[in-house]
Amino acid sequence: MEWLTRWVKNLAFYYIFLSALMHLLPGGEERKYIRFFMGIMLLLFFLDPLLQMGGWDEKLEQAALTHALEEEFEEMMRETGRQELAGADYVKRACEKEMKQQVKQLTEKWGYTMISCDISFFDGELLELREISLKVKGVGEDIRREEIFLKSKLEEVYNIPEGNINISIQG
């Protein structure tokens, strides 16, 4: 029932925010765009419980993380002048840094504390992920089960073979 109370609070906040926003804005063209955007947000509020029940919220979040990493890479590749000055290593270091942040966010979301994380890519022009080495602080008694859980989740998010993910869990 926790989801129901959170859902009702979100809807109440939505309507209060919409009312305040509509009173503060002058009448004009902006109103229709604000109403359109707020309508989309209302749909998301109504769909949120359904997405959570089907597990789609996690899948969408993982897809968004993967998409964010791809966008970051494409943006860096577009900055050719900067890349020529710093070289291809600059791009790899920037992607490693971004991926470490994402892995940290994911492990914290799953209840773990990240101690260290190493990301490596294959050599070449294409930025292909070779290996993830992760050291986390365990949360339970069954270290093997935790390792399998983390490997499967990272495999889903980053589309890397399970054998290329090394996890060390400390108790």
N, C-alpha and C positions, 0 to 999 in steps of 0.2 A: 504493500500500500504506500510505500515511500514514493514510488514513481508517480502515484496519483496526486499526492500533496505537492510534489515538485512541479507537476504539470499544471495544476491549478494556480500555483504561485506564478509560474511563467506566463500563463494567460492573463492573470490579474495585472502583472507588471506590464505586459504588452498593451492592454487597453488603457492603462493609466498613462503610459508613455505616448501612445498614439493620440490620446485626447490632449495632452499637454503640447505635443508637437503641432497639432492642427490649430490650437489656439494661439501659439506663438508665431506661426507662419502667416505672412500676409496672403491675402487671396490672390492667386495668380497661377501661372503655368506650373510652378514647382509642386503645387498640391497634388496634381495627378500623378507625378512621378513618386512622390512620397507615399501616396495611397497604393500605388502599384508595388513598390518595394515592401511596404508594410503588409500587403496582402500575401506576398510570397513568404514573408516571415511567419504570418499566421498559419499558412499551410504547413510550414516546417514544424511549428508548435503542435499542430494537430497530428502530424505524422510521427513525431518523436517517440511516443509510446509504442507504436507499431514497429518502428525500426529497431527499438531496443528489444522487443520480444523476439524478433526474428534474427537478432544478432547482426543486423545490417549496419548498425551504427559503428561497430568496430571495423567492419569491412570498408565502409566509406572513409573512416578515419585513416586506415592503412593506405587506401587508394590516394587520399589527399596527400599523405606524407610522401608517397612514391612520386606523385605528380609534382610536388613542391621541389623534390630533389632534381627531377628531370628539368623543370623550369629553370632552376638555379644553374644547372649545367649549360643549358641552351643560352641563357643570358650571358654567362661568362664567355661562351664561344662567340657570341656576337660582338663582344668587346675585343675585336681583333687587334687593335692598336695596343691595348693593354697587355694582351697575351704575347704579342711579339716582343714587347719590352721585358716582360717577366719570364717568358718561356712557358712551356707546357707544364712544368712543375708547379707553377703558380695555380693553375686550374686544379690540379690534383690535390694540392694542399688545401685549397678552399673547399673542395668537395669533401675531403676527409674531415675537415673541421665541421662542416654542416652535418655530415652523417653522424659524427660523434655526438653532436647536440641532439639529433633525432633519436639515436639509440639511447641516450641518457633519458630523454623524455619518455620513451616507450618503456624502458625498464622501471622507471619510477611509477609509471601508470600501472604496471603489473605488480607493483609492491616490492621491488628490489632496489637496492642501493648500488649504483655502479661505482666500482673502485677504479677500473681502468678500461680503456677501449682502444684497440688498434685496428685501423682500416687499411687495407692495401688493394691496389689496383694492378691490373695487368699492364705491362709496358706496351706502348704504341699510341697511336693518335686517338683511338676510341677509348673512352673512359669506361672500362668494364671492371666491375667489382670482382676481386679475386678472393679475398678472405676477410672475415670479421673475427677478431679475437677479443673476448669479453671476459672481464673478471668482475663478479658481483658478490654481494653479501647475501647469503641464503636467508629464506624466511621460514623454512620448515625443516622437517626431519629427513624427508626423502630427497636427497640431493640428485639422484639419477632422474627422478620424475621432473624435478625443477629444470634440470638441464635439457631434457627432451622437450618440455614446454617452451623454454626460451628459444631453442633451436627451431622448433616448428613455427613459432611466431615470427622470428627474424627471417626465416625462409620465405614465409608468405609476403612479408612487407618488401623485402629487397630482392626477391626472386634469385636467390643464390642457393646452390646445392647445400644440403645439410652437412655434407662432409667438409665444406669450406667455412664452417662456423665452429670456432673453438670457444668453449665456455668453461670457465673455472669458477666454481661456487665455493665461497668460504663461509663456514658456519659461524 
